[in-house]
Amino acid sequence: MESSRFDRLEFAGGPSMIARRWRLAPLIGGFIVLLIVGAPTVALAEEQPQTPADLSDVETLIDEMVPRQLEDGDIPGAVVTVVADGKTVYSQGYGDADPKTGEPMDAQSTGIYTASEAKLLTATAAFQLVESGKLDLDTDINDYLDSVDIPNTYPGQPITLRDLLTYTSGFDYDVYGWSQWSEDELPTLEEFAVKTLPPRVRPPGELIAYNNFDFVLTGRLIEIASGQDYADYIEEHVSGPAGMSHTSVGQPHPNGAAALLTPGYRPSGDGQEQTGAQLSPASPAGPDVVTTGADMGRFMTAMLSEDSPLGTDVLKTMQQQQFTVDPRMPGMGFAFEHRPMNGQKVVTKDGDQPGTHHNLALLPEHDIGIHVAYNGDGTNQAAFWGGKELVRSIVDQQFPSHENAAKENTAEASAKEPASSADKSGFEGIYRPARASKTTFTKVGTLTSPITVESASPGKLTTVGLSENPDVSEQTWVQTSAGQFRSPDGEATLAFTDSGDMVTSQMPNNSFSPVPWYQSPFLHLIMLGAAAAVLLAAFVFLPVRAIVGRARSREEPGPTGARIAKVLAWAAGLCFTAFGVGFVLVSSDANQLAELPFTGSPTLSIALNTMSVMGAITVAMVVFTVLAWIKRWWGIWWRLIYSLVTISAIVIVTIAVYYRLIGVPLTITV
């Protein structure tokens, strides 16, 4: 699971993208409240000569960096494990497993939820079954599935196991309610796959778009092909052979594992509050799988071994690049992401869920593996970036020579690039992550935090919202070839495909598509602000005018229809006000917000259904607006004002429908 905001959570992952996508949500909510109260030239890195890594200083680096991260970020604890040459060279816990009792984090025994790192277990199991001939990478998965029937949305383009393992299935992203059950009422994986089947929103093999449901289906395929429950197969063929004796998959966990488990925390006041959203039947995607730092070291060793108990060909194939949107850019292996660093091949898998954040990186050409896990979100989701920062620091320490050379090469390439050949003009605009949901309320993340691309100067672009680093919002890119750009430090790359999609080496598990002008979030925000001001004015002014008019005996009762029309206008303002307050309540705490998609929220459900009621009221207002003009209720100025209120209600409802902020009418979802 990648977490934090609704469209980046890897639930199992998960910001978040909801973490970064919802950065402006509280600001928009605050705006509503204010109205109420105030009215490489190539991306795949060049191969560098292989030199033995000197890990003698890695302990010093980790000992200096991790305690500082815990203190600065208000994170309870962490475990870090480094393996090399077939053995664990460093494995240590830091901070507290339980901030209330002060029980220390222990790399050997402290259980930690894996979040989306469990997808590596799932991918390993699936490819083992491919190797044994029980599954095929390129067969329509409908040929295997029994109770789940994938709709033929794109005739002649079936979804395959290869698509699932590379996030190219084309399913919409939806994890709402995935953790709504108690342990004694969890559905089976088969039942869950049927219940949560999302719609297909693009043809398979077109774009990379991180999706947890891809691995739910993969887990179900493992069960069908092997004849075993998912958890049993993983224990017998993956975690067991790898020596992961403290790793537990599925429910219920053994008493020993449950007793030593750190559940994950988020800052709350002066202390830490335990997070939720870990219990789910979607274990193949990551939730409710428990491991330890030492076990992840054993898994990395097995992943790097030439004679692995998990299958040598399996691991090599998983780590090889299997799909990329642009051949000049790094892309996906099977569950692994290619993130070259300092000229070295690095394959990674992160895992983020509420209260738990993991980062795993392998340098297969040097037989090195790095794993770090935090048992807290930290302030402003500090742990989401902390692991990436640590991995990068270790790689910089071990392989620093490429950094200066990259900068020099980039500067040289930039100098040689004639300004007249810069083709940046076709790239400016607003982009939407392919991972962003098209059918659920989490689509609003594309309204609150759009990704923008602008011209900086000849041969340069500036992007906002594309970096995973919370301290870096705006980035500058220098053009190195047609449709391709590189960051000034020479490390990150950016490319635009012939179809106009954007990809970056910073996020190999996602793609970005241009947004037409009429879908611009900036346009929608302007329309939303103007319409909100009108509705909120009606909400405040109409009852005041009625009270004052009656007190002065100047208010004529008027026709019944006219009175109903005014009540409807006031009710529309009330609904929007209630929705705005609910939106603020659910989006004010980014850490708590990370749980909301999985567990559901009564506050959110009420807000969404309030907007549904407003939709019905708006339809009635349209009818009464027509009647007001036909029957000439009020003077012309009041009819114009009422029409403006109706138009404003239409604008808000239209935007709510577009961003899926209208719930199923009069129902309360999880």
Secondary structure, 3 states (H helix, E strand, C coil): CCCCCCCCCCCCCCCCCCCHHHCCHHHHHHHHHHHHHHCCCCCCCCCCCCCCCCCCCHHHHHHHHHHHHHHHHCCCEEEEEEEECCEEEEEEEEEEEECCCCEECCCCCCEEECHHHHHHHHHHHHHHHHHCCCCCCCCEHHHCCCCCCCCCCCCCCCCEHHHHHCCCCCECCCCCCCCCCCHHHCCCHHHHHHHCCCCECCCCCCCCCCCCHHHHHHHHHHHHHHCCCHHHHHHHHHHCCCCCCCCEECCCCCHHHHHCEECCEEEECCEEEECCCCCCCCHHHCCCEEECHHHHHHHHHHHHCCCCCCCHHHHHHHHCCCECCCCCCCCECCCCEECCECCECCEEEEEEECCEEEEEEEECCCCEEEEEEECECCHHHHHHHHHHHHHHHHHHHHCCHHHHHHHHHHHHHHHHCCHHHCCHHHCCEEEEECCCCCCCHHHHHHHHCCEEEEEEECCEEEEECCCCCCCCCEEEEEEEECCEEECCCCCCEEEECCCCCEEECCCCCCCEEECCHHHCHHHHHHHHHHHHHHHHHHHHHHHHHHHHHHHCCCCCCCCHHHHHHHHHHHHHHHHHHHHHHHHHHHHCCHHHHCCHHHHCCHHHHHHHHHHHHHHHHHHHHHHHHHHHHHHCCCCHHHHHHHHHHHHHHHHHHHHHHHCCCCCCCCCCCC
